[in-house]
Each structure stands twice: as C-alpha cells, then as structure tokens.
Amino acid sequence: MTVPYLTPLHADDLRRAGIPEPWSFGMADKVRFGEIDALQHVNNAVYLKWFENLRMLYFADAAVWQIDGKRPRIVLRQIGLDYRSEIKLSDRYIMTGRTSKLGTSSFTMEYAVWVEGRLMTTSHAVIVVLGENNAKRAIPDHIRQMFIDRDGAVAV
C-alpha cells in the first residue's frame, strides 16, 4: 500500500497498511542517506529525531498545543528505545505513536517503526506538562479524555 509521506495517518490508514490495533496515529517516510551510519543502517540517534517529529505532528493533529488558549510547555522527561531489527537506506517505514498512560501532569507515549508491516523498533517517552515558572501543570480534562478516547490511555 502506498501512503503519503510526512502527513498524519489515522487508524483506518494504519489498518490498510497492515499495522494492528491499538495504534491509531502514524506517519510514513523513507530512510535518507544522511540517516545511515557506517554499518549501513539507521543511526541510533536518528530514531530520537523521528519520534520527536512524530510527536509534534501528533500534538498538532490532536490540538494538544492549545490548552486554555495558551501553548503549554510540554517537555520530554525520559525516553527508551528497543532496537529489534535494523532499518536500511531507502526503506519505506511507518512510525506510529499513542498515549498509553496518564498521570496528573505527565503522560507516557509509545512509538513503533514498521517496515512492510514488520515491527522494527519500539520506544516509549515520559512527557511532562509545565505551566508558569516551570511548575508541573495538570493535564486538562479534555486532553485527558482525548488520549483515552483516541489511544486507549489508562490513568496510573
């Protein structure tokens, strides 16, 4: 299946591409020369950039950038990666992302990279919402509900 690059993919698009539930958001792209390392596969640090790009698209698509009429500070607290299989130059891939856990002022996102429907890499990130003076800020109820409805997130 051909999917457009660098645009939001939603649940129906992902199912047609062979990506299973619970993934409900994604983005397609292909590996570029500048993203490979001396071993001819995607450099480990590149995945962090990919997930950041996906996270920004996810936030924009879900209107997370507007909380009470203001742009909140949303900061990355922790990230982990599990490299399952190498991805090589010119591979076409789909990245998926979802919010899986909700705290009071933080949430956990999970990510995955798929090549031809095969799971290649997984990741998770803990993200904190900050308010004025860098104090933790509660995630507004409408954003919490959107994470629950869209991604099946659970409160922890």
N, C-alpha and C positions, 0 to 999 in steps of 0.2 A: 504494500500500500504506500502510495506517495502522500506525504503530509507536508504542509508548508513549513519552512524553517522560521525560527525566531518569533513565532506567534503563539498565542495561547491555544492549547489543545485541552478539550474538556472530556468528560467521561466517555461520551459516545465515540469521539475521535480515538481515544486510547483503546477502547474495546475493539474497534475496527483494525487497529494496529497490533492486536494480539496481546495487549497489556491488561492484566487482570485487575479486578477489584482488590483492594479498596481505592486504588489510585484514581483520582478524579481531576487532576490537573497536570499538564505537562507542556513540553516544548521540544521541537525537533531541531536538529542541526547536524553538521558533519565535522569530523576532525580535520583540522587545518595543519599545515606543515609546521607552523610555529608552536604547536601544542605537543609535538612529539619530542622524545628525548633520545639519547644516544643508543638506547635499546630498541628504538623504532616503535615505541608505544607511547600512549598519552602520559605525559609527565605527571607525577603525583600532585603537584601543586595546582595543576590546571583544573582538577576537579573542584577545588575550592572556588575558583572563578566561575566555573559553570554553575555551581549551586547558588552562588551569590546572584548571578544573572537570573536564574530561575526564580529565586526568592523575590527579587524586585518585580518581576513580571507577575508573580503570584499575588504580591501585595497590591499592585496596581489593578489587577483583574478583580480582586476581591474588595477593593476600596478600603484597604487597611490603612492607607496613607492619610485618611481623613478621620480623625477622632475628635468629636466635639468641635468641628470646624478648624482644627489645627493639625499640623503634621506632627505626629508623635516621634519621639526618638525611640527607634527600635534597634537594639544592639545585640550583636552575637556574643554570647557568653561562653559557649562550648561547642565544639564540633568533633565528630569522629567519622572515620571512613573505613570501609571494609572492601578491599580490592579483591574481587572474586575471579576476574578474568581480564586479560589485557585487551585494550582497545587500540586499534592501529590507524595509521594515516588513511584518510578518506572514508573511514567507516561512517555510516549514517547512524545516528543514535537518537533516542528519545529519552529525555530526562523527565522524571515525574517527581512531584512533591506534594506533601499533605501535612496538615497539622494533626498530630496523633494524641498529644497530651496537653492539658490546660492546667496551669497553676493560677494563682491570683494575679500575678503581674508578669508571668513568664509562660512560654509555651514551647513545646518540642515539635520540630518539623522532621519528617523523614524524607529521604530522597532516594532515588534509584536511577540508574542509567541502563538502558536496554538497547541492544543491537539485534535487529531482526527478531524481536520478541524474546531474546535471551537476556536474563538478568546478569549484568556485568559488574556493577558496583553499587553498594548501598552506603548511606550516610545518615547521620542524624545531627541536629543542631538544637541547642537550647537558646532561646531568644527572649530577651527581657524588654519590657516596655518601660520607658522612663518618662517622667514629667519634668516640671521645672526643678532646677537645682540638682538635676540628675537623680532625683529620688524615684524609687520604683513607683510605677503607676498601675492601678488595677486595669485589667483588660475590660473595656466597656462590654456591657451585656450583649449588645447587638453584634459585636465582633465575636464574642464567645459563641453565641448561637450560630453564627455563620460557620465557624470552624466545626461545630458539632454537626450541623446540617450538611455541609458540603463534604467534610472529610471523615466524619465519624469520630471526631476527637472526644476524649474522655477526660473528666476532671480528676486530678490527682491530689 
